[in-house]
Amino acid sequence: MLSHGRRPETPPLSMSVDRSAPDAPVIKVAGDLAYTTAAPLRTEIDRAMSSDPATLVLDFGGLRFIDSTGLSVIVHAWREGQQRGIRLRLRAVPRFLATILDMTGVTGLLAREPADAGPTGTEPDEQSPATA
């Protein structure tokens, strides 16, 4: 029950984008990736992919929570990458996210290289158990 006109607070999602390496932009995600916060990340993924980089990196080092909508954004990024020949890499994956990716089979999807992508010369990040 709410009182005094207060609205329920939605934990915020914050993002920052590092485009210093045009062939591998990094989107850093922090906070809660959920139904009420996922749209801006999806928009930023689409914007980053529109320049057709060789790799798109999603850094989840600050992620606190993810729901099925957040998971669908990761799958969306993978699907778009497959269609465009862009490699998707996940970096700084928290243990809870790695477990969810494994349980849902998304880790297996992420391991697939885009059909028309050649060798990128980048190895998975050591700190991330669920990189692609």
TIRO-2110 file (N, C-alpha, C; in Angstrom, 1 decimal):
// TIRO-2110
0.8, -1.2, 0.0, N, 1, A
0.0, 0.0, 0.0, CA, 1, A
0.9, 1.2, 0.0, C, 1, A
0.6, 2.2, -0.9, N, 2, A
1.3, 3.4, -1.0, CA, 2, A
0.6, 4.5, -0.2, C, 2, A
1.4, 5.3, 0.4, N, 3, A
0.8, 6.5, 1.1, CA, 3, A
1.5, 7.7, 0.7, C, 3, A
0.9, 8.9, 0.9, N, 4, A
1.4, 10.2, 0.7, CA, 4, A
1.8, 10.4, -0.8, C, 4, A
1.1, 9.8, -1.7, N, 5, A
1.3, 10.0, -3.1, CA, 5, A
2.6, 9.5, -3.6, C, 5, A
3.3, 8.6, -2.9, N, 6, A
4.6, 8.1, -3.4, CA, 6, A
4.3, 7.0, -4.4, C, 6, A
5.2, 7.0, -5.4, N, 7, A
5.1, 6.0, -6.5, CA, 7, A
6.0, 4.9, -6.1, C, 7, A
5.7, 3.6, -6.5, N, 8, A
6.7, 2.6, -6.3, CA, 8, A
8.0, 2.9, -7.1, C, 8, A
9.1, 2.6, -6.6, N, 9, A
10.3, 2.9, -7.3, CA, 9, A
10.8, 1.7, -8.1, C, 9, A
11.2, 2.0, -9.3, N, 10, A
11.7, 0.9, -10.1, CA, 10, A
13.3, 1.1, -10.0, C, 10, A
13.9, 0.0, -9.6, N, 11, A
15.4, 0.1, -9.6, CA, 11, A
15.9, 0.6, -11.0, C, 11, A
16.8, 1.5, -11.0, N, 12, A
17.2, 2.1, -12.2, CA, 12, A
18.2, 1.2, -13.0, C, 12, A
18.3, 1.3, -14.3, N, 13, A
19.3, 0.7, -15.1, CA, 13, A
20.1, 1.9, -15.6, C, 13, A
21.4, 1.7, -15.5, N, 14, A
22.3, 2.7, -16.0, CA, 14, A
23.2, 2.1, -17.1, C, 14, A
23.5, 2.8, -18.1, N, 15, A
24.4, 2.4, -19.2, CA, 15, A
25.4, 3.4, -19.5, C, 15, A
26.5, 2.9, -20.0, N, 16, A
27.5, 3.8, -20.6, CA, 16, A
28.0, 3.1, -21.8, C, 16, A
28.4, 3.9, -22.8, N, 17, A
28.8, 3.3, -24.1, CA, 17, A
30.2, 3.8, -24.4, C, 17, A
31.2, 2.9, -24.6, N, 18, A
32.5, 3.2, -24.9, CA, 18, A
32.7, 2.9, -26.4, C, 18, A
32.9, 3.9, -27.2, N, 19, A
33.1, 3.7, -28.7, CA, 19, A
34.5, 4.0, -29.1, C, 19, A
35.4, 4.0, -28.1, N, 20, A
36.8, 4.3, -28.4, CA, 20, A
37.4, 3.3, -29.4, C, 20, A
36.9, 2.1, -29.4, N, 21, A
37.3, 1.1, -30.4, CA, 21, A
36.1, 0.9, -31.4, C, 21, A
36.0, 1.6, -32.5, N, 22, A
34.8, 1.5, -33.3, CA, 22, A
34.5, 0.1, -33.8, C, 22, A
35.4, -0.8, -33.9, N, 23, A
35.1, -2.2, -34.3, CA, 23, A
34.6, -3.1, -33.2, C, 23, A
34.6, -2.5, -31.9, N, 24, A
34.2, -3.3, -30.8, CA, 24, A
33.6, -2.4, -29.7, C, 24, A
32.5, -1.7, -29.9, N, 25, A
32.0, -0.8, -28.9, CA, 25, A
31.6, -1.7, -27.7, C, 25, A
31.6, -1.0, -26.5, N, 26, A
31.3, -1.7, -25.2, CA, 26, A
30.1, -1.0, -24.6, C, 26, A
29.1, -1.7, -24.3, N, 27, A
28.0, -1.1, -23.6, CA, 27, A
28.0, -1.7, -22.1, C, 27, A
28.3, -0.8, -21.2, N, 28, A
28.3, -1.2, -19.8, CA, 28, A
27.0, -1.1, -19.1, C, 28, A
26.5, -2.1, -18.5, N, 29, A
25.2, -2.2, -17.9, CA, 29, A
25.3, -2.3, -16.4, C, 29, A
24.5, -1.5, -15.7, N, 30, A
24.5, -1.6, -14.2, CA, 30, A
23.1, -1.4, -13.7, C, 30, A
22.8, -2.1, -12.6, N, 31, A
21.5, -2.0, -12.0, CA, 31, A
20.6, -3.2, -12.4, C, 31, A
19.3, -3.0, -12.5, N, 32, A
18.4, -4.0, -12.7, CA, 32, A
17.9, -4.0, -14.2, C, 32, A
18.1, -5.1, -14.9, N, 33, A
17.6, -5.2, -16.3, CA, 33, A
16.4, -6.0, -16.2, C, 33, A
15.2, -5.3, -16.3, N, 34, A
13.9, -6.0, -16.1, CA, 34, A
12.9, -5.3, -17.1, C, 34, A
11.7, -5.8, -17.0, N, 35, A
10.6, -5.4, -17.9, CA, 35, A
10.5, -3.9, -18.0, C, 35, A
10.6, -3.2, -16.9, N, 36, A
10.4, -1.8, -16.8, CA, 36, A
11.7, -1.0, -17.2, C, 36, A
12.8, -1.6, -17.4, N, 37, A
14.1, -0.9, -17.7, CA, 37, A
14.8, -1.4, -18.9, C, 37, A
14.3, -2.4, -19.6, N, 38, A
15.1, -3.1, -20.7, CA, 38, A
15.1, -2.3, -22.0, C, 38, A
14.0, -1.5, -22.3, N, 39, A
13.9, -0.8, -23.6, CA, 39, A
15.1, 0.0, -23.9, C, 39, A
15.7, 0.8, -23.0, N, 40, A
16.8, 1.7, -23.4, CA, 40, A
18.0, 0.8, -23.8, C, 40, A
18.3, -0.3, -23.2, N, 41, A
19.4, -1.2, -23.5, CA, 41, A
19.2, -1.7, -24.9, C, 41, A
18.0, -2.2, -25.2, N, 42, A
17.7, -2.7, -26.5, CA, 42, A
17.9, -1.6, -27.6, C, 42, A
17.5, -0.4, -27.3, N, 43, A
17.7, 0.7, -28.3, CA, 43, A
19.1, 1.0, -28.5, C, 43, A
19.9, 0.9, -27.4, N, 44, A
21.4, 1.2, -27.5, CA, 44, A
22.1, 0.1, -28.3, C, 44, A
21.6, -1.2, -28.1, N, 45, A
22.2, -2.3, -28.8, CA, 45, A
21.9, -2.1, -30.3, C, 45, A
20.7, -1.7, -30.7, N, 46, A
20.4, -1.5, -32.1, CA, 46, A
21.2, -0.4, -32.7, C, 46, A
21.4, 0.7, -31.9, N, 47, A
22.2, 1.8, -32.3, CA, 47, A
23.6, 1.4, -32.6, C, 47, A
24.2, 0.7, -31.6, N, 48, A
25.6, 0.2, -31.8, CA, 48, A
25.7, -0.7, -33.0, C, 48, A
24.8, -1.6, -33.2, N, 49, A
24.9, -2.5, -34.3, CA, 49, A
24.6, -1.8, -35.7, C, 49, A
24.0, -0.7, -35.7, N, 50, A
23.7, 0.0, -36.9, CA, 50, A
25.0, 0.4, -37.7, C, 50, A
26.1, 0.5, -36.9, N, 51, A
27.4, 0.9, -37.5, CA, 51, A
28.2, -0.3, -38.0, C, 51, A
27.6, -1.5, -37.8, N, 52, A
28.2, -2.8, -38.2, CA, 52, A
29.6, -3.0, -37.7, C, 52, A
29.8, -3.0, -36.4, N, 53, A
31.1, -3.3, -35.8, CA, 53, A
31.4, -4.8, -36.0, C, 53, A
32.7, -5.2, -35.9, N, 54, A
33.0, -6.6, -35.9, CA, 54, A
32.5, -7.3, -34.7, C, 54, A
32.5, -6.6, -33.6, N, 55, A
32.1, -7.2, -32.3, CA, 55, A
31.3, -6.2, -31.5, C, 55, A
30.3, -6.6, -30.8, N, 56, A
29.7, -5.8, -29.8, CA, 56, A
29.9, -6.4, -28.4, C, 56, A
30.3, -5.6, -27.5, N, 57, A
30.6, -6.2, -26.1, CA, 57, A
29.6, -5.6, -25.2, C, 57, A
28.9, -6.5, -24.4, N, 58, A
28.0, -6.1, -23.4, CA, 58, A
28.7, -6.5, -22.0, C, 58, A
29.0, -5.4, -21.2, N, 59, A
29.7, -5.6, -20.0, CA, 59, A
28.6, -5.5, -18.9, C, 59, A
28.5, -6.6, -18.1, N, 60, A
27.5, -6.8, -17.1, CA, 60, A
28.1, -6.7, -15.7, C, 60, A
29.2, -6.1, -15.6, N, 61, A
29.9, -6.0, -14.3, CA, 61, A
29.1, -5.3, -13.2, C, 61, A
28.2, -4.4, -13.5, N, 62, A
27.4, -3.7, -12.5, CA, 62, A
25.9, -4.3, -12.4, C, 62, A
25.6, -5.4, -13.1, N, 63, A
24.3, -5.9, -13.1, CA, 63, A
23.9, -6.5, -11.7, C, 63, A
22.7, -6.1, -11.2, N, 64, A
22.3, -6.6, -9.9, CA, 64, A
21.2, -7.7, -10.1, C, 64, A
20.4, -7.5, -11.2, N, 65, A
19.2, -8.4, -11.3, CA, 65, A
18.8, -8.4, -12.8, C, 65, A
18.3, -9.6, -13.2, N, 66, A
17.8, -9.7, -14.6, CA, 66, A
16.5, -10.5, -14.6, C, 66, A
15.5, -10.2, -15.4, N, 67, A
14.3, -11.0, -15.5, CA, 67, A
14.3, -11.5, -16.9, C, 67, A
13.1, -12.1, -17.3, N, 68, A
13.0, -12.7, -18.6, CA, 68, A
13.1, -11.7, -19.7, C, 68, A
12.6, -10.5, -19.5, N, 69, A
12.7, -9.4, -20.5, CA, 69, A
14.1, -9.0, -20.7, C, 69, A
14.9, -8.9, -19.6, N, 70, A
16.3, -8.6, -19.8, CA, 70, A
17.0, -9.7, -20.5, C, 70, A
16.7, -11.0, -20.3, N, 71, A
17.3, -12.1, -21.0, CA, 71, A
16.9, -12.0, -22.5, C, 71, A
15.7, -11.6, -22.8, N, 72, A
15.3, -11.5, -24.2, CA, 72, A
16.1, -10.4, -24.9, C, 72, A
16.5, -9.4, -24.2, N, 73, A
17.4, -8.3, -24.8, CA, 73, A
18.7, -8.9, -25.2, C, 73, A
19.3, -9.8, -24.4, N, 74, A
20.5, -10.5, -24.8, CA, 74, A
20.3, -11.4, -26.0, C, 74, A
19.2, -12.1, -26.0, N, 75, A
18.9, -13.0, -27.2, CA, 75, A
18.7, -12.1, -28.4, C, 75, A
18.0, -11.0, -28.3, N, 76, A
17.8, -10.0, -29.4, CA, 76, A
19.2, -9.6, -29.9, C, 76, A
20.1, -9.2, -29.0, N, 77, A
21.4, -8.8, -29.5, CA, 77, A
22.1, -9.9, -30.2, C, 77, A
22.0, -11.1, -29.7, N, 78, A
22.6, -12.3, -30.4, CA, 78, A
22.0, -12.5, -31.8, C, 78, A
20.7, -12.4, -31.9, N, 79, A
20.0, -12.6, -33.1, CA, 79, A
20.4, -11.6, -34.2, C, 79, A
20.4, -10.3, -33.7, N, 80, A
20.8, -9.2, -34.6, CA, 80, A
22.2, -9.4, -35.1, C, 80, A
23.1, -9.8, -34.2, N, 81, A
24.4, -10.0, -34.5, CA, 81, A
24.6, -11.1, -35.6, C, 81, A
23.8, -12.2, -35.4, N, 82, A
23.9, -13.3, -36.4, CA, 82, A
23.5, -12.8, -37.8, C, 82, A
22.4, -12.0, -37.8, N, 83, A
21.9, -11.5, -39.1, CA, 83, A
22.9, -10.5, -39.7, C, 83, A
23.6, -9.8, -38.9, N, 84, A
24.5, -8.7, -39.5, CA, 84, A
26.0, -9.2, -39.5, C, 84, A
26.3, -10.4, -39.0, N, 85, A
27.7, -10.8, -39.0, CA, 85, A
28.5, -10.2, -37.9, C, 85, A
27.9, -9.8, -36.8, N, 86, A
28.5, -9.1, -35.7, CA, 86, A
28.7, -10.1, -34.6, C, 86, A
29.9, -10.2, -34.0, N, 87, A
30.1, -11.1, -32.9, CA, 87, A
29.6, -10.4, -31.6, C, 87, A
28.9, -11.2, -30.8, N, 88, A
28.4, -10.6, -29.5, CA, 88, A
29.3, -11.3, -28.4, C, 88, A
29.9, -10.4, -27.6, N, 89, A
30.7, -10.9, -26.4, CA, 89, A
30.1, -10.3, -25.2, C, 89, A
30.0, -11.2, -24.1, N, 90, A
29.6, -10.7, -22.8, CA, 90, A
30.8, -10.7, -21.9, C, 90, A
30.9, -9.6, -21.2, N, 91, A
32.1, -9.4, -20.3, CA, 91, A
31.6, -9.2, -18.9, C, 91, A
32.4, -9.6, -17.9, N, 92, A
32.1, -9.4, -16.5, CA, 92, A
30.7, -9.9, -16.1, C, 92, A
30.5, -11.1, -16.5, N, 93, A
29.2, -11.7, -16.3, CA, 93, A
29.1, -12.2, -14.8, C, 93, A
28.1, -11.7, -14.0, N, 94, A
28.0, -12.1, -12.7, CA, 94, A
27.5, -13.6, -12.6, C, 94, A
27.9, -14.3, -11.6, N, 95, A
27.6, -15.7, -11.4, CA, 95, A
26.1, -16.0, -11.7, C, 95, A
25.2, -15.1, -11.1, N, 96, A
23.8, -15.4, -11.3, CA, 96, A
23.3, -15.3, -12.7, C, 96, A
23.9, -14.4, -13.5, N, 97, A
23.6, -14.3, -14.9, CA, 97, A
24.2, -15.5, -15.7, C, 97, A
25.4, -15.9, -15.3, N, 98, A
26.0, -17.1, -16.0, CA, 98, A
25.1, -18.3, -15.8, C, 98, A
24.6, -18.5, -14.6, N, 99, A
23.7, -19.6, -14.3, CA, 99, A
22.5, -19.6, -15.1, C, 99, A
21.8, -18.4, -15.2, N, 100, A
20.6, -18.2, -16.0, CA, 100, A
20.9, -18.5, -17.4, C, 100, A
22.0, -18.0, -18.0, N, 101, A
22.3, -18.2, -19.4, CA, 101, A
22.5, -19.7, -19.6, C, 101, A
23.2, -20.4, -18.7, N, 102, A
23.4, -21.9, -18.8, CA, 102, A
22.1, -22.6, -18.8, C, 102, A
21.3, -22.3, -17.8, N, 103, A
20.0, -23.0, -17.6, CA, 103, A
19.0, -22.9, -18.7, C, 103, A
19.0, -21.7, -19.4, N, 104, A
18.1, -21.4, -20.4, CA, 104, A
18.6, -21.8, -21.8, C, 104, A
19.9, -22.2, -21.9, N, 105, A
20.5, -22.6, -23.2, CA, 105, A
21.0, -21.4, -23.9, C, 105, A
21.0, -20.2, -23.4, N, 106, A
21.5, -19.1, -24.1, CA, 106, A
23.0, -19.1, -24.3, C, 106, A
23.7, -19.7, -23.3, N, 107, A
25.1, -19.8, -23.4, CA, 107, A
25.5, -20.6, -24.7, C, 107, A
24.8, -21.6, -25.1, N, 108, A
25.0, -22.3, -26.3, CA, 108, A
24.8, -21.5, -27.5, C, 108, A
23.8, -20.6, -27.5, N, 109, A
23.6, -19.7, -28.6, CA, 109, A
24.8, -18.8, -28.8, C, 109, A
25.2, -18.2, -27.6, N, 110, A
26.3, -17.2, -27.7, CA, 110, A
27.6, -17.8, -28.2, C, 110, A
27.7, -19.1, -28.1, N, 111, A
29.0, -19.7, -28.5, CA, 111, A
29.1, -19.8, -30.0, C, 111, A
28.0, -19.6, -30.7, N, 112, A
28.0, -19.7, -32.2, CA, 112, A
28.5, -18.4, -32.8, C, 112, A
29.4, -18.5, -33.7, N, 113, A
29.9, -17.4, -34.4, CA, 113, A
28.9, -17.0, -35.6, C, 113, A
28.8, -15.7, -35.9, N, 114, A
28.0, -15.3, -37.0, CA, 114, A
28.5, -16.0, -38.3, C, 114, A
27.6, -16.4, -39.2, N, 115, A
28.0, -17.2, -40.4, CA, 115, A
29.0, -16.5, -41.2, C, 115, A
28.9, -15.2, -41.4, N, 116, A
29.9, -14.5, -42.3, CA, 116, A
31.0, -13.7, -41.6, C, 116, A
31.1, -14.0, -40.3, N, 117, A
32.2, -13.4, -39.5, CA, 117, A
33.5, -14.2, -39.6, C, 117, A
34.6, -13.5, -39.9, N, 118, A
35.9, -14.2, -39.9, CA, 118, A
36.5, -14.1, -38.6, C, 118, A
37.7, -14.6, -38.4, N, 119, A
38.4, -14.5, -37.1, CA, 119, A
38.5, -13.1, -36.7, C, 119, A
38.2, -12.9, -35.4, N, 120, A
38.2, -11.5, -34.9, CA, 120, A
39.5, -11.2, -34.2, C, 120, A
40.3, -12.2, -33.8, N, 121, A
41.5, -12.0, -33.1, CA, 121, A
41.3, -11.6, -31.6, C, 121, A
40.1, -11.7, -31.1, N, 122, A
39.9, -11.5, -29.7, CA, 122, A
39.4, -12.7, -29.0, C, 122, A
40.0, -12.9, -27.9, N, 123, A
39.7, -14.1, -27.1, CA, 123, A
38.6, -13.7, -26.0, C, 123, A
37.8, -14.6, -25.5, N, 124, A
36.9, -14.3, -24.5, CA, 124, A
37.6, -13.7, -23.3, C, 124, A
36.9, -12.9, -22.6, N, 125, A
37.5, -12.2, -21.4, CA, 125, A
37.7, -13.3, -20.3, C, 125, A
38.9, -13.2, -19.6, N, 126, A
39.2, -14.2, -18.6, CA, 126, A
38.2, -14.1, -17.4, C, 126, A
37.7, -12.9, -17.1, N, 127, A
36.8, -12.8, -16.0, CA, 127, A
35.4, -13.2, -16.2, C, 127, A
35.1, -13.6, -17.4, N, 128, A
33.7, -13.9, -17.7, CA, 128, A
33.5, -15.3, -18.1, C, 128, A
32.8, -16.1, -17.3, N, 129, A
32.5, -17.5, -17.6, CA, 129, A
31.6, -17.7, -18.8, C, 129, A
30.8, -16.7, -19.1, N, 130, A
29.8, -16.9, -20.2, CA, 130, A
30.1, -15.9, -21.3, C, 130, A
31.2, -16.0, -21.9, N, 131, A
31.5, -15.1, -23.0, CA, 131, A
31.3, -15.8, -24.3, C, 131, A
31.0, -15.0, -25.3, N, 132, A
30.8, -15.6, -26.7, CA, 132, A
31.6, -14.8, -27.6, C, 132, A
END
